[in-house]
């Protein structure tokens, strides 16, 4: 199974502009130096990396809980991707996963255990294993 995304950049680094698109055509958006390094309303590669990680983690955690016999109402995950300047240039220096689950009948300890296992087991987490990750996992409701 191959997945595709495409990016086009026009111009130099600081005044140029680009477009990011996913192969399914479900998302396309502009990005720029400002959106990537200073903040603006446009997207950036790190934000999309976070969306991919949050989606993968939520799906994997829901699956792991269901496979263990728990009925999952919902799992919502936010991935905060930190990109900072290092001695080697800009780098993704950390990812904070913040997940909230609604799983009736499950203890907080059980949820935390499965979430920790998922943090190292989901496909995107494995692909990003070189990046330090933290997890804040809590049951709600």
C-alpha positions, 0 to 999 in steps of 0.5 A: 500500500503506497500513499502519496502527497505532493508539494510545490514550491515557487521562489526563494525560501523567505519570499516564496510560496508553496502548496501541499496536497494529499493524494486523495484530494481530501486536503490541499493548502498553501504554506510559506516561510511565515507559516512554517517558522513564524506562524500564520493561518496557512498550514506547514509540514510539521502541522500535517505531520502532527495530524498524521500522528494524531490520526494514527494514534487515535485509530491504533489506541481505539483498535487496541482497546477494542481488541482487549474487549472494551467498547470505545466511545471515542478517542481524541488525540492532539499531537503538538510537534515542536520544531526548533533551531538546533546546532544542525539547523531546524529539526523536529525536536519533540512530539507531545501526544495528548489523548482523551478517551471515553471508554465505559468500564475501563480504569484509568490505569488500564487506559494509560497502559494501553496508551503507552503501548500504542505510543511505541506501536502505532505506524507513525510513532514507529516511523518517528522513533528518533523524535522524543515523544511524551504522552498525556493520556486520560479517561474522560466522561 
